[in-house]
Amino acid sequence: MAFDFKKEYKEFYMSKSVPEIVTVPKANYIAARGMGDPNQEGGAYQSAVSILYAVAYTLKMSYKTDYRIEGFFEYVVPPLEGFWWQKGVDGIDYGDKSTFHWISVIRLPEFVTKKDFDWAVEEAARKKKLDCSLAEFLTIEEGLCVQIMHIGPFDHEPSTVALMDQYITENGYANDMNENRLHHEIYLSDARKAAPEKWKTIIRHPIRTQ
């Protein structure tokens, strides 16, 4: 059976509908950066996501090619994730999506090296006839965070974030978002297929002890 990150690392992908504290270890990701409204049809965000999946599935299916990745085992491609911020805004202003800055990511298995990643970027570009030059190999160590499962449209996230803020204050923590530690979302639903009121998104914020 293929390795499934969501099942093997439930504490990071199967969050509850109440806030909880987690310590997130270092991990490698396929990443693409940009700016703009994620809902813009054919916009920068949607193009970046296409690149991420092209590279992700090239790595996943590499065992069917002549390229060999040391330590490879079959796995399920992890869910899409995103780090978001707006310059000069404390938190997130959902009313002005055109000013969003984002880093979209898909987690990589530990056996994928930078060399393997570079091969996959080149191979995806060749096979898909797609410019994958935006893709980067990114290592992130999130550390101490609070997270919660948000169910519903993205625009309704502020009420869920308020629960997180109340929880960390009551438990002796403080928000620690800055240019290096960002608002983080993990998308567990296919927005193209599920109704918005049923979308499942893990929201994760960096925190520190007071």
VEXPAKE-37542 format. One record per residue (C-alpha): residue in one letter; x, y, z; residue number from 1. Coordinates in steps of 0.2 Angstrom, whole numbers, plus 2048, in hexadecimal, padded with zeros to 3 digits. Layout:
% VEXPAKE-37542
<"A"; <X; Y; Z>; NUM>
...
***
This chain:
% VEXPAKE-37542
<"M"; <800; 800; 800>; 1>
<"A"; <807; 811; 7FB>; 2>
<"F"; <80D; 81C; 80A>; 3>
<"D"; <800; 82A; 80E>; 4>
<"F"; <807; 839; 817>; 5>
<"K"; <7F5; 83D; 81D>; 6>
<"K"; <7F4; 82D; 826>; 7>
<"E"; <806; 82B; 82C>; 8>
<"Y"; <807; 83C; 833>; 9>
<"K"; <7F5; 83F; 839>; 10>
<"E"; <7FB; 84C; 846>; 11>
<"F"; <7FF; 858; 837>; 12>
<"Y"; <7F1; 853; 82B>; 13>
<"M"; <7E2; 84D; 835>; 14>
<"S"; <7E0; 85C; 840>; 15>
<"K"; <7D1; 85E; 84C>; 16>
<"S"; <7C3; 86C; 84B>; 17>
<"V"; <7CB; 873; 85B>; 18>
<"P"; <7DC; 87B; 85C>; 19>
<"E"; <7EB; 870; 861>; 20>
<"I"; <7FE; 873; 863>; 21>
<"V"; <80A; 86A; 857>; 22>
<"T"; <81C; 86B; 854>; 23>
<"V"; <81F; 869; 842>; 24>
<"P"; <830; 862; 83D>; 25>
<"K"; <83B; 866; 82E>; 26>
<"A"; <835; 860; 81D>; 27>
<"N"; <839; 863; 80B>; 28>
<"Y"; <82C; 869; 7FE>; 29>
<"I"; <829; 86D; 7EC>; 30>
<"A"; <825; 880; 7ED>; 31>
<"A"; <820; 88E; 7E1>; 32>
<"R"; <81F; 8A0; 7E6>; 33>
<"G"; <814; 8AE; 7E0>; 34>
<"M"; <807; 8BC; 7E3>; 35>
<"G"; <7F5; 8BF; 7DE>; 36>
<"D"; <7E3; 8B9; 7E0>; 37>
<"P"; <7E3; 8A6; 7E1>; 38>
<"N"; <7D2; 8A5; 7D9>; 39>
<"Q"; <7D7; 8AE; 7C9>; 40>
<"E"; <7D4; 8A2; 7BB>; 41>
<"G"; <7E4; 89E; 7B3>; 42>
<"G"; <7ED; 8A9; 7BF>; 43>
<"A"; <7FE; 8A7; 7C7>; 44>
<"Y"; <7F8; 89D; 7D5>; 45>
<"Q"; <7EF; 890; 7CA>; 46>
<"S"; <7FE; 88F; 7BF>; 47>
<"A"; <80A; 88C; 7CE>; 48>
<"V"; <7FF; 87E; 7D4>; 49>
<"S"; <7FF; 876; 7C3>; 50>
<"I"; <812; 876; 7C4>; 51>
<"L"; <813; 86F; 7D6>; 52>
<"Y"; <808; 860; 7D1>; 53>
<"A"; <811; 85D; 7C1>; 54>
<"V"; <821; 85B; 7CB>; 55>
<"A"; <819; 851; 7D9>; 56>
<"Y"; <812; 844; 7CD>; 57>
<"T"; <822; 843; 7C3>; 58>
<"L"; <82B; 83E; 7D3>; 59>
<"K"; <81D; 832; 7D9>; 60>
<"M"; <81D; 829; 7C8>; 61>
<"S"; <830; 829; 7C6>; 62>
<"Y"; <831; 817; 7CA>; 63>
<"K"; <829; 814; 7B9>; 64>
<"T"; <838; 81D; 7B0>; 65>
<"D"; <84A; 819; 7AE>; 66>
<"Y"; <84E; 826; 7BC>; 67>
<"R"; <851; 81E; 7CD>; 68>
<"I"; <84F; 827; 7DD>; 69>
<"E"; <858; 81E; 7EC>; 70>
<"G"; <84D; 818; 7FA>; 71>
<"F"; <83D; 81B; 7EF>; 72>
<"F"; <82D; 814; 7F5>; 73>
<"E"; <81B; 816; 7EE>; 74>
<"Y"; <811; 824; 7F6>; 75>
<"V"; <802; 82F; 7F5>; 76>
<"V"; <806; 841; 7EF>; 77>
<"P"; <803; 84B; 7FF>; 78>
<"P"; <7F6; 859; 7FF>; 79>
<"L"; <7F9; 86B; 7F8>; 80>
<"E"; <7FE; 878; 805>; 81>
<"G"; <800; 88A; 805>; 82>
<"F"; <809; 898; 80F>; 83>
<"W"; <800; 8A9; 80E>; 84>
<"W"; <804; 8BB; 813>; 85>
<"Q"; <800; 8CD; 80E>; 86>
<"K"; <80D; 8DB; 810>; 87>
<"G"; <807; 8E7; 81D>; 88>
<"V"; <7F9; 8DC; 823>; 89>
<"D"; <7F8; 8D4; 834>; 90>
<"G"; <7F1; 8C3; 830>; 91>
<"I"; <7E7; 8C1; 820>; 92>
<"D"; <7DB; 8CD; 817>; 93>
<"Y"; <7CF; 8C2; 80E>; 94>
<"G"; <7C7; 8D1; 806>; 95>
<"D"; <7D6; 8D5; 7FB>; 96>
<"K"; <7DD; 8C5; 7F4>; 97>
<"S"; <7E6; 8CE; 7E6>; 98>
<"T"; <7F3; 8D3; 7F3>; 99>
<"F"; <7F6; 8C1; 7F8>; 100>
<"H"; <808; 8BA; 7F8>; 101>
<"W"; <80A; 8A8; 7F9>; 102>
<"I"; <815; 899; 7F9>; 103>
<"S"; <80C; 889; 7F3>; 104>
<"V"; <814; 879; 7F8>; 105>
<"I"; <812; 866; 7F7>; 106>
<"R"; <81C; 85B; 803>; 107>
<"L"; <82A; 850; 7FD>; 108>
<"P"; <82E; 83F; 803>; 109>
<"E"; <83E; 83F; 80D>; 110>
<"F"; <847; 834; 800>; 111>
<"V"; <845; 842; 7F3>; 112>
<"T"; <856; 84B; 7F1>; 113>
<"K"; <859; 85C; 7E8>; 114>
<"K"; <861; 852; 7DA>; 115>
<"D"; <851; 848; 7D8>; 116>
<"F"; <846; 858; 7D9>; 117>
<"D"; <851; 860; 7CB>; 118>
<"W"; <84E; 851; 7C0>; 119>
<"A"; <83B; 851; 7C4>; 120>
<"V"; <83A; 864; 7BF>; 121>
<"E"; <843; 861; 7AF>; 122>
<"E"; <839; 851; 7AB>; 123>
<"A"; <828; 859; 7AF>; 124>
<"A"; <82C; 868; 7A4>; 125>
<"R"; <831; 85C; 796>; 126>
<"K"; <822; 851; 797>; 127>
<"K"; <815; 85D; 79B>; 128>
<"K"; <81C; 86B; 790>; 129>
<"L"; <81A; 876; 79F>; 130>
<"D"; <826; 883; 7A6>; 131>
<"C"; <82B; 87D; 7B7>; 132>
<"S"; <838; 889; 7BB>; 133>
<"L"; <82E; 890; 7C9>; 134>
<"A"; <830; 880; 7D3>; 135>
<"E"; <83C; 880; 7E1>; 136>
<"F"; <843; 874; 7EE>; 137>
<"L"; <83E; 87C; 7FF>; 138>
<"T"; <842; 876; 810>; 139>
<"I"; <836; 87C; 81E>; 140>
<"E"; <837; 879; 831>; 141>
<"E"; <827; 880; 838>; 142>
<"G"; <82A; 87C; 84A>; 143>
<"L"; <81E; 881; 858>; 144>
<"C"; <80C; 884; 850>; 145>
<"V"; <7FA; 884; 854>; 146>
<"Q"; <7EE; 87C; 847>; 147>
<"I"; <7DC; 878; 845>; 148>
<"M"; <7D0; 870; 838>; 149>
<"H"; <7C6; 87E; 82F>; 150>
<"I"; <7B7; 878; 826>; 151>
<"G"; <7AF; 883; 819>; 152>
<"P"; <7B4; 891; 80D>; 153>
<"F"; <7C4; 899; 80F>; 154>
<"D"; <7BC; 8AA; 811>; 155>
<"H"; <7B5; 8A4; 822>; 156>
<"E"; <7C6; 8A0; 829>; 157>
<"P"; <7C7; 8AF; 834>; 158>
<"S"; <7BA; 8A8; 841>; 159>
<"T"; <7C5; 898; 842>; 160>
<"V"; <7D5; 8A2; 844>; 161>
<"A"; <7CD; 8AB; 852>; 162>
<"L"; <7CA; 89A; 85B>; 163>
<"M"; <7DD; 897; 859>; 164>
<"D"; <7E2; 8A8; 85F>; 165>
<"Q"; <7D7; 8A6; 86F>; 166>
<"Y"; <7DE; 895; 872>; 167>
<"I"; <7F0; 89A; 871>; 168>
<"T"; <7ED; 8A9; 87D>; 169>
<"E"; <7E4; 89E; 889>; 170>
<"N"; <7F3; 891; 889>; 171>
<"G"; <801; 89D; 88B>; 172>
<"Y"; <807; 89F; 879>; 173>
<"A"; <807; 8AD; 86C>; 174>
<"N"; <806; 8AF; 85A>; 175>
<"D"; <817; 8AF; 851>; 176>
<"M"; <813; 8B3; 83F>; 177>
<"N"; <821; 8BD; 836>; 178>
<"E"; <829; 8BD; 825>; 179>
<"N"; <831; 8AC; 829>; 180>
<"R"; <822; 8A4; 832>; 181>
<"L"; <812; 8A5; 828>; 182>
<"H"; <7FF; 8A1; 828>; 183>
<"H"; <7FE; 88F; 821>; 184>
<"E"; <7F0; 885; 819>; 185>
<"I"; <7EF; 873; 815>; 186>
<"Y"; <7E2; 86F; 808>; 187>
<"L"; <7D9; 85E; 80C>; 188>
<"S"; <7CA; 860; 800>; 189>
<"D"; <7CA; 862; 7ED>; 190>
<"A"; <7C2; 873; 7EB>; 191>
<"R"; <7BD; 86E; 7D9>; 192>
<"K"; <7B2; 860; 7DF>; 193>
<"A"; <7AC; 864; 7F1>; 194>
<"A"; <79F; 871; 7F6>; 195>
<"P"; <7A8; 880; 7FE>; 196>
<"E"; <79E; 87D; 80F>; 197>
<"K"; <7A7; 86C; 810>; 198>
<"W"; <7B9; 871; 80C>; 199>
<"K"; <7C5; 86B; 819>; 200>
<"T"; <7D5; 876; 81B>; 201>
<"I"; <7E1; 874; 829>; 202>
<"I"; <7E7; 886; 82F>; 203>
<"R"; <7F8; 886; 838>; 204>
<"H"; <7FF; 896; 840>; 205>
<"P"; <811; 897; 848>; 206>
<"I"; <811; 89B; 85A>; 207>
<"R"; <81D; 89E; 868>; 208>
<"T"; <81D; 89C; 87B>; 209>
<"Q"; <81A; 8AD; 885>; 210>
***
